[in-house]
Amino acid sequence: MERYDVIIVGAGQAGIAMGYYLKQEGLSFLLIDSKERIGDTWRQRYDSLVLFTTRKYSSLPEMQMDGPPEGFPTKDEIADYLEQYVSRYDLPVHLNTKVTTIKKERGVFYIETSRGILEAKQVVIASGAFQKPFVPQVAVNKTGGPFQIHSSLYRSPKQLLKGSVLVVGGGNSGAQIAVELAHENPVTLAVSRPFKFLPLHFLGKSIFYWLDLIGLLHAGINTKRGKWFSKQHDPIFGSELKALMKEGRACVKPRVVKVEGNEVSFEDHSVQNFENIIWSTGFIPFYDWIQIDGAISENRKPVHKRGISPIRGLYFIGLPWQHQRGSALICGVSQDAKYLVSHIAEFVKENTL
């Protein structure tokens, strides 16, 4: 049985940042991930995806992305960057390794995987915020109807039937997909609240530069600034959708209440027919594989304080607002990783005295 000081479940940006700092501490660790290549989570997203953080704010410790710092990287650039990062720092990774169960017995974690059982003194869950696609019950349609797909499975307009498209959801993914589709198809967005837009640039600088400058980007959730910022609904970054709405090429409707055949009913009692529906309705946590009492709450979310679980030796990273706005973004996850590694190293020290 393979044994390590630390096992990191998930080799996305959060897990890689943890790996970087663990290597600086000289600890034995392993990253495990179910994907075939580092960065595949990004490669498998929709083809036109471009980040709203510039390259300057899309890098991990000690390795800036190639290209203009104020430019916006594509999802494939990010994927390749993560792969290059792991290679440059020679981080140990087992790919094509799916975790089925994590248990803790007599102070030791046992990680059951598709490649056998691993043993660790400590475990970091870096499986990310995007785990199980959520599609509301209203999407169930037993009488045929439009082509329906969750945004996590959307790749390009080629997947869709010819004709009108409804994008359900008011986040940045739904907005970007709607912008792409509006060039060729009539597009309607169904949202639960009005859009709030933020420019990608202001006075020649990335909006994230200004958020960083005024202390909002990395403000702790327990600070006054952080508490205020965490209560704000996420804005739509950029002005493309706003322009299309103004031109009448993208229409906005309230929440969907019923889908019957191609007919969709909205909360304002209006009804429209659509050939396609894209459910950009986010994700729900899925941690059923962590079989440790007290690790996961009744609402299926990790129990933690700044990523530290009440289960000794168990940690989480990459969660939205784990500590600050950037916790689930490349630009902020390194701060959380550095914080957790200090606790991990202290744990190792205490157990070797």
DRENDO-1510 file (C-alpha; in Angstrom, 1 decimal, always signed):
<recs>
REC; n; res; u; v; w
REC; 1; MET; +0.0; +0.0; +0.0 .
REC; 2; GLU; +1.4; +3.4; -1.0 .
REC; 3; ARG; +1.8; +5.8; +2.0 .
REC; 4; TYR; +2.3; +9.6; +1.9 .
REC; 5; ASP; +2.4; +12.5; +4.3 .
REC; 6; VAL; -0.3; +14.2; +2.3 .
REC; 7; ILE; -2.6; +13.2; -0.6 .
REC; 8; ILE; -4.3; +15.9; -2.6 .
REC; 9; VAL; -7.6; +14.9; -4.3 .
REC; 10; GLY; -7.8; +16.9; -7.4 .
REC; 11; ALA; -5.1; +18.2; -9.7 .
REC; 12; GLY; -6.6; +21.5; -10.9 .
REC; 13; GLN; -5.2; +24.9; -10.0 .
REC; 14; ALA; -6.1; +24.5; -6.3 .
REC; 15; GLY; -4.4; +21.1; -6.0 .
REC; 16; ILE; -1.4; +22.2; -8.0 .
REC; 17; ALA; -1.0; +25.3; -5.7 .
REC; 18; MET; -1.0; +23.0; -2.7 .
REC; 19; GLY; +1.5; +20.8; -4.4 .
REC; 20; TYR; +3.9; +23.7; -5.0 .
REC; 21; TYR; +4.0; +24.7; -1.4 .
REC; 22; LEU; +4.1; +21.1; -0.1 .
REC; 23; LYS; +7.2; +20.6; -2.2 .
REC; 24; GLN; +8.8; +23.7; -0.7 .
REC; 25; GLU; +8.3; +22.0; +2.7 .
REC; 26; GLY; +9.9; +18.8; +1.6 .
REC; 27; LEU; +6.9; +16.6; +2.4 .
REC; 28; SER; +6.0; +13.4; +0.7 .
REC; 29; PHE; +2.7; +14.0; -1.2 .
REC; 30; LEU; +0.8; +12.9; -4.2 .
REC; 31; LEU; -1.8; +14.6; -6.4 .
REC; 32; ILE; -4.5; +12.3; -7.8 .
REC; 33; ASP; -7.0; +13.2; -10.5 .
REC; 34; SER; -9.5; +11.3; -12.6 .
REC; 35; LYS; -8.7; +13.2; -15.8 .
REC; 36; GLU; -6.2; +11.9; -18.5 .
REC; 37; ARG; -4.2; +15.1; -18.6 .
REC; 38; ILE; -3.5; +18.0; -16.3 .
REC; 39; GLY; -5.8; +20.8; -17.4 .
REC; 40; ASP; -8.5; +18.6; -18.9 .
REC; 41; THR; -11.2; +20.2; -16.7 .
REC; 42; TRP; -10.5; +23.4; -18.7 .
REC; 43; ARG; -10.0; +21.7; -22.0 .
REC; 44; GLN; -13.4; +20.1; -21.8 .
REC; 45; ARG; -15.3; +23.3; -21.3 .
REC; 46; TYR; -17.0; +25.2; -24.2 .
REC; 47; ASP; -14.7; +26.0; -27.1 .
REC; 48; SER; -15.0; +29.8; -27.0 .
REC; 49; LEU; -14.4; +30.2; -23.2 .
REC; 50; VAL; -12.1; +33.1; -22.4 .
REC; 51; LEU; -11.3; +34.0; -18.8 .
REC; 52; PHE; -12.3; +37.4; -17.4 .
REC; 53; THR; -9.1; +37.5; -15.3 .
REC; 54; THR; -6.1; +38.7; -17.2 .
REC; 55; ARG; -3.0; +36.6; -17.5 .
REC; 56; LYS; -1.5; +38.7; -14.7 .
REC; 57; TYR; -4.3; +37.5; -12.5 .
REC; 58; SER; -4.4; +33.9; -13.9 .
REC; 59; SER; -1.0; +32.6; -12.7 .
REC; 60; LEU; +0.3; +30.4; -9.9 .
REC; 61; PRO; +3.4; +31.1; -7.7 .
REC; 62; GLU; +6.7; +31.9; -9.4 .
REC; 63; MET; +5.5; +31.3; -13.0 .
REC; 64; GLN; +3.7; +33.9; -15.0 .
REC; 65; MET; +1.6; +32.9; -18.0 .
REC; 66; ASP; +3.2; +33.5; -21.4 .
REC; 67; GLY; +1.6; +36.3; -23.4 .
REC; 68; PRO; +0.6; +40.0; -22.7 .
REC; 69; PRO; -0.1; +40.3; -19.0 .
REC; 70; GLU; -3.2; +42.4; -19.6 .
REC; 71; GLY; -4.6; +40.0; -22.2 .
REC; 72; PHE; -7.3; +37.4; -21.4 .
REC; 73; PRO; -6.3; +33.8; -21.7 .
REC; 74; THR; -8.4; +31.1; -23.4 .
REC; 75; LYS; -9.4; +28.0; -21.6 .
REC; 76; ASP; -6.8; +26.0; -23.6 .
REC; 77; GLU; -4.1; +28.4; -22.6 .
REC; 78; ILE; -5.0; +27.8; -18.9 .
REC; 79; ALA; -5.0; +24.1; -19.4 .
REC; 80; ASP; -1.6; +24.0; -21.0 .
REC; 81; TYR; -0.2; +26.5; -18.4 .
REC; 82; LEU; -1.3; +24.1; -15.6 .
REC; 83; GLU; +0.3; +21.2; -17.4 .
REC; 84; GLN; +3.6; +23.1; -17.9 .
REC; 85; TYR; +3.5; +24.2; -14.2 .
REC; 86; VAL; +3.3; +20.6; -13.0 .
REC; 87; SER; +6.2; +19.6; -15.3 .
REC; 88; ARG; +8.4; +22.6; -14.3 .
REC; 89; TYR; +8.1; +21.9; -10.6 .
REC; 90; ASP; +8.0; +18.1; -11.0 .
REC; 91; LEU; +4.9; +17.7; -8.9 .
REC; 92; PRO; +4.0; +14.0; -8.4 .
REC; 93; VAL; +0.7; +13.1; -10.0 .
REC; 94; HIS; -1.4; +10.0; -10.6 .
REC; 95; LEU; -3.8; +10.7; -13.4 .
REC; 96; ASN; -6.7; +8.5; -14.6 .
REC; 97; THR; -7.3; +7.8; -10.9 .
REC; 98; LYS; -10.8; +8.1; -9.6 .
REC; 99; VAL; -11.4; +8.4; -5.8 .
REC; 100; THR; -14.4; +6.2; -4.7 .
REC; 101; THR; -14.1; +6.5; -0.9 .
REC; 102; ILE; -12.2; +8.2; +1.8 .
REC; 103; LYS; -12.2; +6.9; +5.3 .
REC; 104; LYS; -10.3; +7.5; +8.4 .
REC; 105; GLU; -9.4; +4.8; +10.9 .
REC; 106; ARG; -7.1; +5.0; +13.9 .
REC; 107; GLY; -5.7; +8.3; +12.8 .
REC; 108; VAL; -4.9; +7.3; +9.2 .
REC; 109; PHE; -6.8; +8.2; +6.0 .
REC; 110; TYR; -7.5; +5.4; +3.5 .
REC; 111; ILE; -8.2; +6.6; +0.0 .
REC; 112; GLU; -9.9; +4.0; -2.2 .
REC; 113; THR; -9.2; +4.6; -5.8 .
REC; 114; SER; -9.7; +3.0; -9.2 .
REC; 115; ARG; -6.0; +2.0; -8.9 .
REC; 116; GLY; -6.0; +0.7; -5.4 .
REC; 117; ILE; -5.9; +2.0; -1.9 .
REC; 118; LEU; -3.6; +4.8; -0.8 .
REC; 119; GLU; -2.8; +5.8; +2.7 .
REC; 120; ALA; -2.0; +9.2; +4.1 .
REC; 121; LYS; -1.5; +11.1; +7.3 .
REC; 122; GLN; -3.3; +14.1; +5.9 .
REC; 123; VAL; -5.7; +14.7; +3.0 .
REC; 124; VAL; -6.5; +17.9; +1.1 .
REC; 125; ILE; -9.8; +17.9; -0.9 .
REC; 126; ALA; -9.1; +20.0; -4.0 .
REC; 127; SER; -11.9; +18.7; -6.2 .
REC; 128; GLY; -13.3; +22.2; -6.8 .
REC; 129; ALA; -16.6; +23.9; -6.7 .
REC; 130; PHE; -17.9; +22.5; -10.0 .
REC; 131; GLN; -18.8; +18.9; -9.2 .
REC; 132; LYS; -22.3; +17.8; -10.1 .
REC; 133; PRO; -24.2; +19.7; -12.7 .
REC; 134; PHE; -27.6; +21.0; -11.4 .
REC; 135; VAL; -30.6; +21.0; -13.7 .
REC; 136; PRO; -33.9; +22.0; -12.1 .
REC; 137; GLN; -36.9; +19.6; -12.0 .
REC; 138; VAL; -38.7; +21.8; -14.5 .
REC; 139; ALA; -36.3; +20.6; -17.1 .
REC; 140; VAL; -37.8; +17.1; -17.0 .
REC; 141; ASN; -39.8; +16.8; -20.3 .
REC; 142; LYS; -41.4; +13.4; -21.1 .
REC; 143; THR; -43.2; +14.6; -24.2 .
REC; 144; GLY; -40.2; +15.4; -26.4 .
REC; 145; GLY; -39.5; +19.0; -27.2 .
REC; 146; PRO; -36.4; +21.1; -27.5 .
REC; 147; PHE; -32.8; +20.0; -27.5 .
REC; 148; GLN; -31.6; +20.4; -23.9 .
REC; 149; ILE; -28.1; +20.5; -22.5 .
REC; 150; HIS; -26.4; +21.6; -19.3 .
REC; 151; SER; -23.7; +24.3; -19.9 .
REC; 152; SER; -21.0; +21.9; -18.6 .
REC; 153; LEU; -21.7; +19.7; -21.7 .
REC; 154; TYR; -22.0; +22.6; -24.2 .
REC; 155; ARG; -19.0; +22.9; -26.5 .
REC; 156; SER; -20.1; +24.9; -29.6 .
REC; 157; PRO; -23.2; +26.1; -31.6 .
REC; 158; LYS; -22.7; +23.0; -33.8 .
REC; 159; GLN; -24.4; +20.9; -31.1 .
REC; 160; LEU; -27.7; +22.8; -31.3 .
REC; 161; LEU; -30.7; +22.5; -33.6 .
REC; 162; LYS; -31.4; +25.3; -36.0 .
REC; 163; GLY; -33.6; +27.9; -34.4 .
REC; 164; SER; -34.3; +29.8; -31.2 .
REC; 165; VAL; -32.2; +29.3; -28.0 .
REC; 166; LEU; -33.1; +29.8; -24.4 .
REC; 167; VAL; -30.2; +30.1; -22.0 .
REC; 168; VAL; -31.3; +29.6; -18.4 .
REC; 169; GLY; -29.1; +31.2; -15.8 .
REC; 170; GLY; -27.6; +34.6; -15.2 .
REC; 171; GLY; -23.9; +33.8; -14.5 .
REC; 172; ASN; -20.9; +34.5; -16.6 .
REC; 173; SER; -20.9; +31.2; -18.4 .
REC; 174; GLY; -24.5; +31.6; -19.5 .
REC; 175; ALA; -23.7; +35.2; -20.6 .
REC; 176; GLN; -20.7; +34.1; -22.7 .
REC; 177; ILE; -22.6; +31.3; -24.3 .
REC; 178; ALA; -25.5; +33.6; -25.1 .
REC; 179; VAL; -23.2; +36.1; -26.7 .
REC; 180; GLU; -21.7; +33.4; -28.9 .
REC; 181; LEU; -25.1; +32.0; -30.0 .
REC; 182; ALA; -26.7; +35.4; -30.5 .
REC; 183; HIS; -24.6; +36.0; -33.6 .
REC; 184; GLU; -26.5; +33.2; -35.5 .
REC; 185; ASN; -29.7; +32.5; -33.5 .
REC; 186; PRO; -32.4; +34.4; -31.7 .
REC; 187; VAL; -31.3; +34.1; -28.0 .
REC; 188; THR; -33.4; +34.6; -24.8 .
REC; 189; LEU; -31.9; +34.5; -21.3 .
REC; 190; ALA; -34.0; +33.5; -18.3 .
REC; 191; VAL; -32.7; +34.9; -15.1 .
REC; 192; SER; -33.9; +35.3; -11.5 .
REC; 193; ARG; -32.6; +38.8; -11.0 .
REC; 194; PRO; -31.5; +41.7; -13.2 .
REC; 195; PHE; -28.0; +41.7; -14.6 .
REC; 196; LYS; -25.3; +43.8; -13.1 .
REC; 197; PHE; -22.4; +44.5; -15.5 .
REC; 198; LEU; -18.7; +45.3; -14.8 .
REC; 199; PRO; -16.2; +46.3; -17.4 .
REC; 200; LEU; -13.3; +44.1; -18.0 .
REC; 201; HIS; -11.1; +47.2; -18.0 .
REC; 202; PHE; -11.3; +50.5; -16.3 .
REC; 203; LEU; -8.8; +53.4; -17.0 .
REC; 204; GLY; -6.6; +51.0; -19.0 .
REC; 205; LYS; -6.4; +48.4; -16.1 .
REC; 206; SER; -8.1; +45.1; -15.5 .
REC; 207; ILE; -11.1; +45.4; -13.2 .
REC; 208; PHE; -9.3; +42.9; -11.0 .
REC; 209; TYR; -6.4; +45.3; -10.6 .
REC; 210; TRP; -8.8; +47.8; -9.1 .
REC; 211; LEU; -10.5; +45.2; -6.9 .
REC; 212; ASP; -7.1; +44.3; -5.6 .
REC; 213; LEU; -6.0; +47.9; -5.2 .
REC; 214; ILE; -9.0; +48.8; -3.0 .
REC; 215; GLY; -8.7; +45.6; -0.9 .
REC; 216; LEU; -11.7; +43.7; -2.1 .
REC; 217; LEU; -10.2; +40.9; -4.1 .
REC; 218; HIS; -8.5; +39.2; -1.2 .
REC; 219; ALA; -10.5; +40.6; +1.7 .
REC; 220; GLY; -11.2; +37.9; +4.3 .
REC; 221; ILE; -14.8; +36.9; +4.6 .
REC; 222; ASN; -14.8; +37.8; +8.3 .
REC; 223; THR; -13.7; +41.4; +7.6 .
REC; 224; LYS; -16.1; +44.3; +7.0 .
REC; 225; ARG; -15.1; +44.5; +3.4 .
REC; 226; GLY; -15.3; +40.8; +2.9 .
REC; 227; LYS; -18.7; +40.5; +4.5 .
REC; 228; TRP; -20.1; +43.2; +2.3 .
REC; 229; PHE; -18.5; +41.9; -0.9 .
REC; 230; SER; -19.6; +38.3; -0.3 .
REC; 231; LYS; -23.2; +39.5; -0.1 .
REC; 232; GLN; -23.1; +41.0; -3.6 .
REC; 233; HIS; -24.3; +39.0; -6.5 .
REC; 234; ASP; -21.7; +38.2; -9.0 .
REC; 235; PRO; -21.6; +40.7; -11.9 .
REC; 236; ILE; -21.4; +39.9; -15.6 .
REC; 237; PHE; -17.9; +40.9; -16.7 .
REC; 238; GLY; -17.6; +42.7; -20.0 .
REC; 239; SER; -20.2; +44.6; -22.2 .
REC; 240; GLU; -20.9; +42.3; -25.1 .
REC; 241; LEU; -24.2; +40.9; -23.7 .
REC; 242; LYS; -25.3; +44.4; -22.6 .
REC; 243; ALA; -24.8; +45.6; -26.2 .
REC; 244; LEU; -26.7; +42.7; -27.7 .
REC; 245; MET; -29.6; +43.3; -25.2 .
REC; 246; LYS; -29.6; +47.0; -26.3 .
REC; 247; GLU; -29.7; +46.0; -29.9 .
REC; 248; GLY; -32.6; +43.5; -29.3 .
REC; 249; ARG; -30.5; +40.5; -30.3 .
REC; 250; ALA; -30.6; +39.0; -26.8 .
REC; 251; CYS; -33.9; +39.2; -24.8 .
REC; 252; VAL; -34.3; +38.7; -21.1 .
REC; 253; LYS; -37.1; +36.9; -19.4 .
REC; 254; PRO; -37.7; +36.0; -15.7 .
REC; 255; ARG; -37.5; +32.5; -14.1 .
REC; 256; VAL; -38.7; +29.5; -16.0 .
REC; 257; VAL; -41.6; +27.8; -14.3 .
REC; 258; LYS; -42.6; +25.1; -16.9 .
REC; 259; VAL; -41.4; +23.3; -19.9 .
REC; 260; GLU; -43.9; +21.4; -22.0 .
REC; 261; GLY; -42.9; +20.2; -25.4 .
REC; 262; ASN; -41.2; +23.2; -27.1 .
REC; 263; GLU; -43.3; +25.6; -25.0 .
REC; 264; VAL; -41.7; +27.4; -22.1 .
REC; 265; SER; -43.6; +29.3; -19.5 .
REC; 266; PHE; -42.0; +32.1; -17.5 .
REC; 267; GLU; -42.7; +33.6; -14.1 .
REC; 268; ASP; -44.3; +36.7; -15.7 .
REC; 269; HIS; -47.0; +34.3; -17.3 .
REC; 270; SER; -45.6; +34.7; -20.8 .
REC; 271; VAL; -45.0; +31.7; -23.0 .
REC; 272; GLN; -42.5; +31.1; -25.8 .
REC; 273; ASN; -41.4; +28.2; -28.0 .
REC; 274; PHE; -37.8; +27.2; -28.3 .
REC; 275; GLU; -35.8; +24.7; -30.3 .
REC; 276; ASN; -32.9; +24.6; -27.8 .
REC; 277; ILE; -32.5; +25.1; -24.1 .
REC; 278; ILE; -29.1; +25.4; -22.4 .
REC; 279; TRP; -29.3; +25.0; -18.6 .
REC; 280; SER; -26.5; +27.3; -17.2 .
REC; 281; THR; -27.8; +26.6; -13.7 .
REC; 282; GLY; -24.6; +25.8; -12.0 .
REC; 283; PHE; -23.5; +22.9; -9.9 .
REC; 284; ILE; -24.2; +21.3; -6.5 .
REC; 285; PRO; -21.7; +19.9; -4.1 .
REC; 286; PHE; -21.1; +16.1; -4.2 .
REC; 287; TYR; -19.0; +14.7; -1.4 .
REC; 288; ASP; -20.8; +11.3; -0.8 .
REC; 289; TRP; -17.4; +9.7; -1.3 .
REC; 290; ILE; -16.0; +11.3; +1.9 .
REC; 291; GLN; -17.3; +8.8; +4.4 .
REC; 292; ILE; -16.0; +10.5; +7.6 .
REC; 293; ASP; -18.5; +11.6; +10.2 .
REC; 294; GLY; -18.5; +15.3; +10.8 .
REC; 295; ALA; -16.6; +16.2; +7.5 .
REC; 296; ILE; -19.7; +17.1; +5.5 .
REC; 297; SER; -22.8; +19.0; +6.7 .
REC; 298; GLU; -26.4; +18.0; +6.4 .
REC; 299; ASN; -26.7; +20.3; +3.4 .
REC; 300; ARG; -23.9; +18.4; +1.7 .
REC; 301; LYS; -21.2; +21.1; +2.1 .
REC; 302; PRO; -17.8; +20.8; +3.6 .
REC; 303; VAL; -17.5; +21.7; +7.3 .
REC; 304; HIS; -14.5; +23.9; +7.6 .
REC; 305; LYS; -13.0; +27.1; +8.9 .
REC; 306; ARG; -10.8; +28.7; +6.3 .
REC; 307; GLY; -10.3; +25.3; +4.7 .
REC; 308; ILE; -9.5; +23.5; +7.9 .
REC; 309; SER; -11.9; +20.7; +8.8 .
REC; 310; PRO; -12.8; +19.7; +12.3 .
REC; 311; ILE; -11.5; +16.3; +11.3 .
REC; 312; ARG; -7.8; +16.4; +12.2 .
REC; 313; GLY; -5.6; +16.2; +9.1 .
REC; 314; LEU; -8.4; +16.9; +6.6 .
REC; 315; TYR; -8.5; +20.1; +4.6 .
REC; 316; PHE; -10.4; +21.7; +1.7 .
REC; 317; ILE; -9.2; +24.2; -0.9 .
REC; 318; GLY; -10.7; +25.9; -4.0 .
REC; 319; LEU; -14.2; +26.5; -2.5 .
REC; 320; PRO; -16.1; +29.7; -3.3 .
REC; 321; TRP; -15.4; +32.3; -0.6 .
REC; 322; GLN; -13.4; +29.7; +1.4 .
REC; 323; HIS; -11.7; +32.8; +2.8 .
REC; 324; GLN; -11.8; +35.5; +0.2 .
REC; 325; ARG; -13.3; +36.4; -3.3 .
REC; 326; GLY; -10.4; +34.8; -5.1 .
REC; 327; SER; -10.5; +31.5; -3.2 .
REC; 328; ALA; -12.0; +29.7; -6.2 .
REC; 329; LEU; -10.0; +31.6; -8.8 .
REC; 330; ILE; -6.4; +31.1; -9.9 .
REC; 331; CYS; -5.6; +34.6; -8.7 .
REC; 332; GLY; -6.5; +33.8; -5.1 .
REC; 333; VAL; -6.1; +30.1; -4.5 .
REC; 334; SER; -2.4; +30.3; -3.8 .
REC; 335; GLN; -3.0; +32.4; -0.7 .
REC; 336; ASP; -5.3; +29.7; +0.7 .
REC; 337; ALA; -2.8; +27.0; -0.2 .
REC; 338; LYS; +0.1; +28.8; +1.6 .
REC; 339; TYR; -2.1; +29.2; +4.7 .
REC; 340; LEU; -3.1; +25.5; +4.7 .
REC; 341; VAL; +0.4; +24.3; +4.1 .
REC; 342; SER; +1.6; +26.1; +7.3 .
REC; 343; HIS; -1.0; +24.0; +9.3 .
REC; 344; ILE; -0.1; +20.8; +7.4 .
REC; 345; ALA; +3.6; +21.3; +8.1 .
REC; 346; GLU; +2.9; +22.0; +11.8 .
REC; 347; PHE; +0.8; +18.7; +12.0 .
REC; 348; VAL; +3.8; +16.8; +10.5 .
REC; 349; LYS; +6.2; +18.4; +13.0 .
REC; 350; GLU; +4.0; +17.6; +16.0 .
REC; 351; ASN; +3.7; +13.9; +14.9 .
REC; 352; THR; +7.4; +13.4; +14.4 .
REC; 353; LEU; +8.6; +14.8; +17.7 .
</recs>
